[in-house]
Amino acid sequence: MGDGLIDAEGHRHAMAGLLPLETTFAERRLHLGYRRATLCGDGPLGLAGASFGGHEFHFARTVREGPGVPLFACADAAGRALGTTGLAAGRTIGSFIHLIDSST
């Protein structure tokens, strides 16, 4: 969904450009675990503060992020804050988190 993707060999490929960011597989790092994700702002998934359970499993990492609003404030399964993740630009949203459920 981003502007570009850098493959494992370091070659950049243009992508859809729906979100102002670029990701890489050239410097792989495992991100794995259950997450509690809370919406940072109002959007297609609900109002700011809505909370979701999810899972993260990926090796890519974001190397450039342009203007936009963070999508989620994240915590791990033990409740430790992990900062923000994902991006919202207009009505387009994206993150590495696979949502499992919503919570109230």
Secondary structure as UniProt FT lines:
FT   STRAND          4..6
FT   TURN            8..9
FT   STRAND          12..14
FT   STRAND          21..24
FT   TURN            26..27
FT   STRAND          31..39
FT   TURN            44..45
FT   TURN            48..49
FT   STRAND          51..58
FT   STRAND          61..65
FT   STRAND          69..76
FT   TURN            77..78
FT   STRAND          81..89
FT   TURN            90..91
FT   STRAND          92..94
FT   STRAND          97..103
//
